[in-house]
Amino acid sequence: MSKPAYLVVDARAKVPGKMDEYRQLAQVAVEKFGGRYLVRGARCDVLEGEWLPERLVVIEFPDQQSARDFYDSPEYRVAREARAGVSDFQMLLVEGY
């Protein structure tokens, strides 16, 4: 049985208001590969440590392969191009339990 996988993203906009196109394109790609948003820019409270995400996003996929297929897809490639130069992303993929 496959385990779910999660993309965890810390998105930092360099040009406010220029991420709308990326968000629309990314959402289409996420849905195509069976993903669903669990967290999308909600408030974060740091309980320990120094990490201060600007905009935290967590996306659940059915498994790691689906998440990798999403990331490498032509659809998401277009979304990444839309955010080039207007944001910085830290992104990791983690296997669920």
N, CA, C and O atoms as a Tinker XYZ file with bonds, in Angstrom:
   388  protein
     1  N      0.841000   -1.178000    0.000000    73     2
     2  CA     0.000000    0.000000    0.000000    64     1     3
     3  C      0.891000    1.249000    0.000000    63     2     4     5
     4  O      1.830000    1.348000    0.790000    81     3
     5  N      0.595000    2.179000   -0.875000    73     3     6
     6  CA     1.417000    3.383000   -0.950000    64     5     7
     7  C      1.055000    4.348000    0.176000    63     6     8     9
     8  O     -0.066000    4.361000    0.686000    81     7
     9  N      2.034000    5.143000    0.534000    73     7    10
    10  CA     1.851000    6.138000    1.589000    64     9    11
    11  C      1.635000    7.505000    0.945000    63    10    12    13
    12  O      2.193000    7.783000   -0.116000    81    11
    13  N      0.834000    8.357000    1.576000    73    11    14
    14  CA     0.675000    9.712000    1.031000    64    13    15
    15  C      1.997000   10.459000    1.105000    63    14    16    17
    16  O      2.886000   10.111000    1.882000    81    15
    17  N      2.104000   11.476000    0.293000    73    15    18
    18  CA     3.288000   12.330000    0.298000    64    17    19
    19  C      2.835000   13.778000    0.403000    63    18    20    21
    20  O      1.739000   14.136000   -0.028000    81    19
    21  N      3.690000   14.595000    0.977000    73    19    22
    22  CA     3.342000   15.984000    1.225000    64    21    23
    23  C      4.426000   16.913000    0.689000    63    22    24    25
    24  O      5.612000   16.729000    0.965000    81    23
    25  N      4.006000   17.901000   -0.072000    73    23    26
    26  CA     4.891000   18.993000   -0.455000    64    25    27
    27  C      4.701000   20.091000    0.577000    63    26    28    29
    28  O      3.578000   20.519000    0.843000    81    27
    29  N      5.790000   20.537000    1.149000    73    27    30
    30  CA     5.766000   21.617000    2.118000    64    29    31
    31  C      6.547000   22.770000    1.500000    63    30    32    33
    32  O      7.709000   22.614000    1.125000    81    31
    33  N      5.906000   23.916000    1.400000    73    31    34
    34  CA     6.480000   25.054000    0.686000    64    33    35
    35  C      6.470000   26.288000    1.585000    63    34    36    37
    36  O      5.472000   26.599000    2.235000    81    35
    37  N      7.602000   26.978000    1.603000    73    35    38
    38  CA     7.683000   28.308000    2.206000    64    37    39
    39  C      7.846000   29.266000    1.039000    63    38    40    41
    40  O      8.931000   29.359000    0.465000    81    39
    41  N      6.792000   29.976000    0.682000    73    39    42
    42  CA     6.791000   30.881000   -0.468000    64    41    43
    43  C      6.985000   32.308000    0.015000    63    42    44    45
    44  O      6.293000   32.771000    0.922000    81    43
    45  N      7.934000   32.995000   -0.601000    73    43    46
    46  CA     8.229000   34.385000   -0.243000    64    45    47
    47  C      8.112000   35.252000   -1.488000    63    46    48    49
    48  O      8.935000   35.173000   -2.400000    81    47
    49  N      7.084000   36.071000   -1.506000    73    47    50
    50  CA     6.845000   36.947000   -2.654000    64    49    51
    51  C      7.822000   38.113000   -2.629000    63    50    52    53
    52  O      7.964000   38.796000   -1.615000    81    51
    53  N      8.491000   38.334000   -3.750000    73    51    54
    54  CA     9.371000   39.493000   -3.896000    64    53    55
    55  C      8.617000   40.655000   -4.529000    63    54    56    57
    56  O      8.955000   41.819000   -4.313000    81    55
    57  N      7.588000   40.325000   -5.316000    73    55    58
    58  CA     6.774000   41.334000   -5.992000    64    57    59
    59  C      5.316000   41.056000   -5.620000    63    58    60    61
    60  O      4.646000   40.257000   -6.273000    81    59
    61  N      4.823000   41.727000   -4.556000    73    59    62
    62  CA     3.436000   41.472000   -4.130000    64    61    63
    63  C      2.443000   41.666000   -5.281000    63    62    64    65
    64  O      2.580000   42.581000   -6.093000    81    63
    65  N      1.456000   40.795000   -5.329000    73    63    66
    66  CA     0.421000   40.902000   -6.352000    64    65    67
    67  C      0.751000   40.228000   -7.669000    63    66    68    69
    68  O     -0.087000   40.203000   -8.571000    81    67
    69  N      1.958000   39.675000   -7.803000    73    67    70
    70  CA     2.357000   39.054000   -9.069000    64    69    71
    71  C      2.263000   37.527000   -9.027000    63    70    72    73
    72  O      2.719000   36.854000   -9.952000    81    71
    73  N      1.679000   36.981000   -7.967000    73    71    74
    74  CA     1.614000   35.528000   -7.815000    64    73    75
    75  C      0.274000   34.938000   -8.245000    63    74    76    77
    76  O      0.113000   33.718000   -8.224000    81    75
    77  N     -0.682000   35.763000   -8.631000    73    75    78
    78  CA    -2.009000   35.257000   -8.987000    64    77    79
    79  C     -1.962000   34.254000  -10.142000    63    78    80    81
    80  O     -2.606000   33.207000  -10.085000    81    79
    81  N     -1.208000   34.574000  -11.178000    73    79    82
    82  CA    -1.110000   33.654000  -12.323000    64    81    83
    83  C     -0.499000   32.330000  -11.885000    63    82    84    85
    84  O     -0.986000   31.267000  -12.273000    81    83
    85  N      0.564000   32.379000  -11.082000    73    83    86
    86  CA     1.179000   31.152000  -10.586000    64    85    87
    87  C      0.167000   30.312000   -9.814000    63    86    88    89
    88  O      0.050000   29.109000  -10.048000    81    87
    89  N     -0.559000   30.936000   -8.901000    73    87    90
    90  CA    -1.516000   30.188000   -8.071000    64    89    91
    91  C     -2.563000   29.477000   -8.923000    63    90    92    93
    92  O     -2.907000   28.327000   -8.651000    81    91
    93  N     -3.064000   30.147000   -9.939000    73    91    94
    94  CA    -4.066000   29.532000  -10.816000    64    93    95
    95  C     -3.475000   28.357000  -11.586000    63    94    96    97
    96  O     -4.089000   27.292000  -11.660000    81    95
    97  N     -2.301000   28.539000  -12.153000    73    95    98
    98  CA    -1.652000   27.469000  -12.920000    64    97    99
    99  C     -1.278000   26.297000  -12.016000    63    98   100   101
   100  O     -1.464000   25.139000  -12.386000    81    99
   101  N     -0.753000   26.598000  -10.838000    73    99   102
   102  CA    -0.354000   25.544000   -9.909000    64   101   103
   103  C     -1.555000   24.728000   -9.457000    63   102   104   105
   104  O     -1.465000   23.505000   -9.352000    81   103
   105  N     -2.669000   25.381000   -9.192000    73   103   106
   106  CA    -3.849000   24.660000   -8.727000    64   105   107
   107  C     -4.326000   23.644000   -9.764000    63   106   108   109
   108  O     -4.708000   22.528000   -9.412000    81   107
   109  N     -4.303000   24.025000  -11.027000    73   107   110
   110  CA    -4.699000   23.095000  -12.101000    64   109   111
   111  C     -3.777000   21.881000  -12.100000    63   110   112   113
   112  O     -4.243000   20.747000  -12.213000    81   111
   113  N     -2.473000   22.111000  -11.974000    73   111   114
   114  CA    -1.510000   21.006000  -11.977000    64   113   115
   115  C     -1.668000   20.129000  -10.733000    63   114   116   117
   116  O     -1.606000   18.903000  -10.829000    81   115
   117  N     -1.870000   20.741000   -9.577000    73   115   118
   118  CA    -2.069000   19.978000   -8.334000    64   117   119
   119  C     -3.248000   19.026000   -8.496000    63   118   120   121
   120  O     -3.137000   17.840000   -8.185000    81   119
   121  N     -4.370000   19.538000   -8.979000    73   119   122
   122  CA    -5.569000   18.712000   -9.133000    64   121   123
   123  C     -5.363000   17.603000  -10.150000    63   122   124   125
   124  O     -5.850000   16.489000   -9.956000    81   123
   125  N     -4.647000   17.891000  -11.230000    73   123   126
   126  CA    -4.410000   16.883000  -12.269000    64   125   127
   127  C     -3.677000   15.663000  -11.716000    63   126   128   129
   128  O     -3.911000   14.542000  -12.167000    81   127
   129  N     -2.792000   15.874000  -10.743000    73   127   130
   130  CA    -1.991000   14.780000  -10.212000    64   129   131
   131  C     -2.504000   14.264000   -8.870000    63   130   132   133
   132  O     -1.769000   13.630000   -8.114000    81   131
   133  N     -3.773000   14.545000   -8.588000    73   131   134
   134  CA    -4.419000   13.979000   -7.403000    64   133   135
   135  C     -4.077000   14.668000   -6.105000    63   134   136   137
   136  O     -4.312000   14.116000   -5.030000    81   135
   137  N     -3.524000   15.866000   -6.185000    73   135   138
   138  CA    -3.165000   16.585000   -4.972000    64   137   139
   139  C     -4.321000   17.386000   -4.415000    63   138   140   141
   140  O     -5.303000   17.673000   -5.100000    81   139
   141  N     -4.172000   17.737000   -3.149000    73   139   142
   142  CA    -5.149000   18.627000   -2.526000    64   141   143
   143  C     -4.431000   19.481000   -1.493000    63   142   144   145
   144  O     -3.551000   19.018000   -0.767000    81   143
   145  N     -4.838000   20.743000   -1.454000    73   143   146
   146  CA    -4.224000   21.681000   -0.517000    64   145   147
   147  C     -4.742000   21.405000    0.893000    63   146   148   149
   148  O     -5.949000   21.311000    1.118000    81   147
   149  N     -3.814000   21.278000    1.834000    73   147   150
   150  CA    -4.168000   21.148000    3.244000    64   149   151
   151  C     -3.959000   22.474000    3.965000    63   150   152   153
   152  O     -4.718000   22.823000    4.869000    81   151
   153  N     -2.937000   23.203000    3.565000    73   151   154
   154  CA    -2.632000   24.525000    4.115000    64   153   155
   155  C     -2.271000   25.404000    2.930000    63   154   156   157
   156  O     -1.509000   24.999000    2.053000    81   155
   157  N     -2.821000   26.603000    2.911000    73   155   158
   158  CA    -2.533000   27.502000    1.790000    64   157   159
   159  C     -2.485000   28.935000    2.300000    63   158   160   161
   160  O     -3.433000   29.706000    2.150000    81   159
   161  N     -1.340000   29.268000    2.911000    73   159   162
   162  CA    -1.122000   30.641000    3.343000    64   161   163
   163  C     -1.796000   31.017000    4.647000    63   162   164   165
   164  O     -1.995000   32.202000    4.915000    81   163
   165  N     -2.149000   30.045000    5.459000    73   163   166
   166  CA    -2.780000   30.346000    6.742000    64   165   167
   167  C     -1.752000   30.906000    7.730000    63   166   168   169
   168  O     -0.544000   30.776000    7.530000    81   167
   169  N     -2.240000   31.512000    8.765000    73   167   170
   170  CA    -1.371000   32.077000    9.804000    64   169   171
   171  C     -0.541000   30.974000   10.454000    63   170   172   173
   172  O     -1.041000   29.876000   10.702000    81   171
   173  N      0.717000   31.268000   10.727000    73   171   174
   174  CA     1.618000   30.333000   11.419000    64   173   175
   175  C      2.056000   30.939000   12.736000    63   174   176   177
   176  O      2.366000   32.128000   12.803000    81   175
   177  N      2.083000   30.148000   13.760000    73   175   178
   178  CA     2.636000   30.550000   15.049000    64   177   179
   179  C      3.859000   29.681000   15.317000    63   178   180   181
   180  O      3.742000   28.458000   15.400000    81   179
   181  N      5.021000   30.293000   15.453000    73   179   182
   182  CA     6.251000   29.559000   15.726000    64   181   183
   183  C      6.271000   29.201000   17.206000    63   182   184   185
   184  O      6.212000   30.076000   18.069000    81   183
   185  N      6.353000   27.919000   17.486000    73   183   186
   186  CA     6.397000   27.458000   18.869000    64   185   187
   187  C      7.823000   27.198000   19.333000    63   186   188   189
   188  O      8.130000   27.352000   20.515000    81   187
   189  N      8.699000   26.803000   18.406000    73   187   190
   190  CA    10.103000   26.583000   18.723000    64   189   191
   191  C     10.935000   26.893000   17.488000    63   190   192   193
   192  O     10.467000   26.750000   16.359000    81   191
   193  N     12.150000   27.311000   17.710000    73   191   194
   194  CA    13.079000   27.514000   16.609000    64   193   195
   195  C     12.977000   28.884000   15.955000    63   194   196   197
   196  O     12.287000   29.782000   16.437000    81   195
   197  N     13.690000   29.010000   14.837000    73   195   198
   198  CA    13.851000   30.295000   14.158000    64   197   199
   199  C     13.086000   30.396000   12.838000    63   198   200   201
   200  O     13.082000   31.456000   12.214000    81   199
   201  N     12.444000   29.322000   12.407000    73   199   202
   202  CA    11.792000   29.299000   11.096000    64   201   203
   203  C     10.590000   30.231000   11.103000    63   202   204   205
   204  O      9.700000   30.097000   11.943000    81   203
   205  N     10.563000   31.174000   10.169000    73   203   206
   206  CA     9.460000   32.116000   10.054000    64   205   207
   207  C      8.953000   32.109000    8.611000    63   206   208   209
   208  O      9.276000   33.009000    7.836000    81   207
   209  N      8.174000   31.114000    8.256000    73   207   210
   210  CA     7.682000   31.076000    6.879000    64   209   211
   211  C      6.801000   32.285000    6.578000    63   210   212   213
   212  O      6.020000   32.731000    7.418000    81   211
   213  N      6.946000   32.799000    5.371000    73   211   214
   214  CA     6.124000   33.941000    4.963000    64   213   215
   215  C      4.735000   33.475000    4.539000    63   214   216   217
   216  O      3.725000   34.026000    4.977000    81   215
   217  N      4.696000   32.465000    3.691000    73   215   218
   218  CA     3.430000   31.894000    3.231000    64   217   219
   219  C      3.638000   30.393000    3.150000    63   218   220   221
   220  O      4.294000   29.904000    2.230000    81   219
   221  N      3.091000   29.664000    4.096000    73   219   222
   222  CA     3.272000   28.223000    4.171000    64   221   223
   223  C      2.169000   27.520000    3.394000    63   222   224   225
   224  O      0.989000   27.839000    3.537000    81   223
   225  N      2.573000   26.558000    2.568000    73   223   226
   226  CA     1.636000   25.765000    1.778000    64   225   227
   227  C      1.969000   24.296000    1.996000    63   226   228   229
   228  O      3.138000   23.913000    1.938000    81   227
   229  N      0.960000   23.470000    2.246000    73   227   230
   230  CA     1.128000   22.025000    2.368000    64   229   231
   231  C      0.132000   21.378000    1.415000    63   230   232   233
   232  O     -1.070000   21.636000    1.475000    81   231
   233  N      0.659000   20.533000    0.536000    73   231   234
   234  CA    -0.173000   19.848000   -0.452000    64   233   235
   235  C      0.005000   18.346000   -0.266000    63   234   236   237
   236  O      1.129000   17.847000   -0.217000    81   235
   237  N     -1.113000   17.632000   -0.164000    73   235   238
   238  CA    -1.080000   16.177000   -0.021000    64   237   239
   239  C     -1.276000   15.534000   -1.390000    63   238   240   241
   240  O     -2.161000   15.927000   -2.150000    81   239
   241  N     -0.441000   14.542000   -1.697000    73   239   242
   242  CA    -0.569000   13.735000   -2.906000    64   241   243
   243  C     -0.768000   12.275000   -2.501000    63   242   244   245
   244  O     -0.401000   11.887000   -1.392000    81   243
   245  N     -1.343000   11.463000   -3.387000    73   243   246
   246  CA    -1.574000   10.056000   -3.046000    64   245   247
   247  C     -0.291000    9.303000   -2.687000    63   246   248   249
   248  O     -0.323000    8.386000   -1.866000    81   247
   249  N      0.839000    9.682000   -3.297000    73   247   250
   250  CA     2.117000    9.018000   -3.055000    64   249   251
   251  C      3.239000    9.899000   -3.592000    63   250   252   253
   252  O      2.990000   10.911000   -4.248000    81   251
   253  N      4.483000    9.498000   -3.303000    73   251   254
   254  CA     5.626000   10.309000   -3.737000    64   253   255
   255  C      5.725000   10.398000   -5.253000    63   254   256   257
   256  O      6.094000   11.446000   -5.784000    81   255
   257  N      5.407000    9.336000   -5.948000    73   255   258
   258  CA     5.513000    9.378000   -7.409000    64   257   259
   259  C      4.547000   10.404000   -8.002000    63   258   260   261
   260  O      4.903000   11.126000   -8.934000    81   259
   261  N      3.338000   10.470000   -7.471000    73   259   262
   262  CA     2.379000   11.473000   -7.948000    64   261   263
   263  C      2.904000   12.881000   -7.711000    63   262   264   265
   264  O      2.756000   13.753000   -8.567000    81   263
   265  N      3.513000   13.106000   -6.557000    73   263   266
   266  CA     4.069000   14.424000   -6.253000    64   265   267
   267  C      5.223000   14.757000   -7.196000    63   266   268   269
   268  O      5.331000   15.888000   -7.670000    81   267
   269  N      6.074000   13.789000   -7.466000    73   267   270
   270  CA     7.192000   14.023000   -8.396000    64   269   271
   271  C      6.679000   14.247000   -9.819000    63   270   272   273
   272  O      7.193000   15.095000  -10.548000    81   271
   273  N      5.665000   13.482000  -10.200000    73   271   274
   274  CA     5.076000   13.675000  -11.531000    64   273   275
   275  C      4.487000   15.071000  -11.659000    63   274   276   277
   276  O      4.628000   15.718000  -12.697000    81   275
   277  N      3.826000   15.536000  -10.603000    73   275   278
   278  CA     3.308000   16.904000  -10.573000    64   277   279
   279  C      4.442000   17.903000  -10.780000    63   278   280   281
   280  O      4.364000   18.767000  -11.653000    81   279
   281  N      5.498000   17.782000   -9.970000    73   279   282
   282  CA     6.582000   18.754000  -10.008000    64   281   283
   283  C      7.266000   18.801000  -11.378000    63   282   284   285
   284  O      7.649000   19.872000  -11.848000    81   283
   285  N      7.416000   17.642000  -12.010000    73   283   286
   286  CA     8.110000   17.559000  -13.296000    64   285   287
   287  C      7.188000   17.752000  -14.498000    63   286   288   289
   288  O      7.653000   17.714000  -15.638000    81   287
   289  N      5.898000   17.955000  -14.266000    73   287   290
   290  CA     4.934000   18.022000  -15.365000    64   289   291
   291  C      5.069000   19.312000  -16.172000    63   290   292   293
   292  O      5.524000   20.333000  -15.657000    81   291
   293  N      4.669000   19.255000  -17.441000    73   291   294
   294  CA     4.647000   20.477000  -18.252000    64   293   295
   295  C      3.740000   21.554000  -17.644000    63   294   296   297
   296  O      4.032000   22.745000  -17.743000    81   295
   297  N      2.648000   21.131000  -17.021000    73   295   298
   298  CA     1.711000   22.086000  -16.419000    64   297   299
   299  C      2.379000   22.860000  -15.279000    63   298   300   301
   300  O      2.239000   24.079000  -15.182000    81   299
   301  N      3.100000   22.145000  -14.426000    73   299   302
   302  CA     3.734000   22.841000  -13.310000    64   301   303
   303  C      4.978000   23.603000  -13.762000    63   302   304   305
   304  O      5.343000   24.609000  -13.154000    81   303
   305  N      5.620000   23.136000  -14.807000    73   303   306
   306  CA     6.757000   23.875000  -15.365000    64   305   307
   307  C      6.311000   25.283000  -15.787000    63   306   308   309
   308  O      7.015000   26.263000  -15.541000    81   307
   309  N      5.143000   25.371000  -16.421000    73   307   310
   310  CA     4.591000   26.675000  -16.818000    64   309   311
   311  C      4.308000   27.526000  -15.576000    63   310   312   313
   312  O      4.569000   28.729000  -15.577000    81   311
   313  N      3.779000   26.908000  -14.526000    73   311   314
   314  CA     3.518000   27.646000  -13.285000    64   313   315
   315  C      4.818000   28.160000  -12.674000    63   314   316   317
   316  O      4.881000   29.305000  -12.227000    81   315
   317  N      5.856000   27.324000  -12.652000    73   315   318
   318  CA     7.146000   27.760000  -12.111000    64   317   319
   319  C      7.703000   28.937000  -12.901000    63   318   320   321
   320  O      8.276000   29.864000  -12.329000    81   319
   321  N      7.533000   28.896000  -14.214000    73   319   322
   322  CA     7.990000   30.014000  -15.048000    64   321   323
   323  C      7.225000   31.294000  -14.709000    63   322   324   325
   324  O      7.786000   32.388000  -14.764000    81   323
   325  N      5.946000   31.155000  -14.358000    73   323   326
   326  CA     5.127000   32.322000  -14.022000    64   325   327
   327  C      5.591000   32.987000  -12.723000    63   326   328   329
   328  O      5.382000   34.185000  -12.537000    81   327
   329  N      6.215000   32.224000  -11.827000    73   327   330
   330  CA     6.673000   32.809000  -10.564000    64   329   331
   331  C      8.151000   33.195000  -10.585000    63   330   332   333
   332  O      8.658000   33.767000   -9.620000    81   331
   333  N      8.836000   32.886000  -11.673000    73   331   334
   334  CA    10.257000   33.211000  -11.769000    64   333   335
   335  C     10.462000   34.713000  -11.640000    63   334   336   337
   336  O      9.826000   35.507000  -12.334000    81   335
   337  N     11.360000   35.082000  -10.742000    73   335   338
   338  CA    11.677000   36.491000  -10.559000    64   337   339
   339  C     10.745000   37.258000   -9.646000    63   338   340   341
   340  O     11.044000   38.391000   -9.269000    81   339
   341  N      9.617000   36.658000   -9.283000    73   339   342
   342  CA     8.680000   37.376000   -8.410000    64   341   343
   343  C      8.540000   36.716000   -7.040000    63   342   344   345
   344  O      7.834000   37.231000   -6.172000    81   343
   345  N      9.217000   35.567000   -6.839000    73   343   346
   346  CA     9.131000   34.895000   -5.547000    64   345   347
   347  C     10.332000   33.982000   -5.346000    63   346   348   349
   348  O     11.029000   33.624000   -6.296000    81   347
   349  N     10.555000   33.620000   -4.109000    73   347   350
   350  CA    11.541000   32.611000   -3.739000    64   349   351
   351  C     10.789000   31.492000   -3.041000    63   350   352   353
   352  O      9.948000   31.751000   -2.180000    81   351
   353  N     11.081000   30.258000   -3.401000    73   351   354
   354  CA    10.421000   29.105000   -2.804000    64   353   355
   355  C     11.446000   28.208000   -2.138000    63   354   356   357
   356  O     12.531000   27.974000   -2.670000    81   355
   357  N     11.086000   27.712000   -0.969000    73   355   358
   358  CA    11.765000   26.592000   -0.332000    64   357   359
   359  C     10.735000   25.470000   -0.361000    63   358   360   361
   360  O      9.619000   25.653000    0.125000    81   359
   361  N     11.085000   24.312000   -0.920000    73   359   362
   362  CA    10.104000   23.251000   -1.087000    64   361   363
   363  C     10.741000   21.911000   -0.739000    63   362   364   365
   364  O     11.869000   21.614000   -1.132000    81   363
   365  N      9.994000   21.122000    0.000000    73   363   366
   366  CA    10.468000   19.762000    0.267000    64   365   367
   367  C      9.323000   18.778000    0.092000    63   366   368   369
   368  O      8.148000   19.118000    0.227000    81   367
   369  N      9.703000   17.568000   -0.209000    73   367   370
   370  CA     8.753000   16.465000   -0.368000    64   369   371
   371  C      9.011000   15.467000    0.740000    63   370   372   373
   372  O     10.143000   15.023000    0.931000    81   371
   373  N      7.975000   15.114000    1.466000    73   371   374
   374  CA     8.125000   14.190000    2.592000    64   373   375
   375  C      7.064000   13.102000    2.474000    63   374   376   377
   376  O      5.908000   13.365000    2.141000    81   375
   377  N      7.490000   11.868000    2.758000    73   375   378
   378  CA     6.558000   10.746000    2.736000    64   377   379
   379  C      5.759000   10.728000    4.027000    63   378   380   381
   380  O      6.302000   10.923000    5.115000    81   379
   381  N      4.459000   10.490000    3.891000    73   379   382
   382  CA     3.588000   10.423000    5.058000    64   381   383
   383  C      3.710000    9.109000    5.794000    63   382   384   385
   384  O      4.470000    8.223000    5.402000    81   383
   385  N      2.970000    9.001000    6.835000    73   383   386
   386  CA     2.996000    7.830000    7.703000    64   385   387
   387  C      1.936000    6.844000    7.300000    63   386   388
   388  O      1.806000    5.789000    7.921000    81   387
